Amino acid sequence: MVEAVVFDIGNVFLPWQPQANYSAQFGPERTAAFFASVPIEAANAACDAGAPFPQVILDLIPQHPQWTREIEFWVAHWVHMIAPPHMDSVTILQELREAGVPCHALSNFGKETWDIACAQFEFLSWFDDTVISGHIGLTKPDPAIYAYLEDRVGLTGDQIFFTDDLEANIVAAQTCGWQVLQFQEAASLRAKLVALGLLSERIYG
């Protein structure tokens, strides 16, 4: 029944754990204090919804001048917070394409940051279609973004298989009737795709 695979991007293909990058640069105690004091994750979410990057991030400086260095770090090192890619997932995408399975992306991503990511990682151009939240002003898990993708690709319900690392996004997709797997690692995703008949089982040895 599945006619297309829809992928989230963050933590499926590209790591998104900014606090780990901050801890490596500033230490865990200062990092914890920074994220507790400065609403930088909310500002990033605003970018995902269409607000301009890096302006929204840098606008935090006048309100939190004591954290200027840390706020500027988000902008200067943003690309390092999405690297290196999870190559096992990239391999799955490549194999699906070689098997002729349509593959789409559905991701909460800013307009500008998506452009940065695409310039850095060529495999992001491999999708047949991409629905990026910052482009349309809708974010997961709003049901409207799932309906938007359905209209765009001409598929509905269990014709779509979707993987995302966040439970809320998976639950919303299930409500739309999509087949789903909450992403944890590439091996379990591959096993699910084999079970659905979308990939052949790999033979080792």
Disulfide bonds with the S-S distance in Angstrom:
none
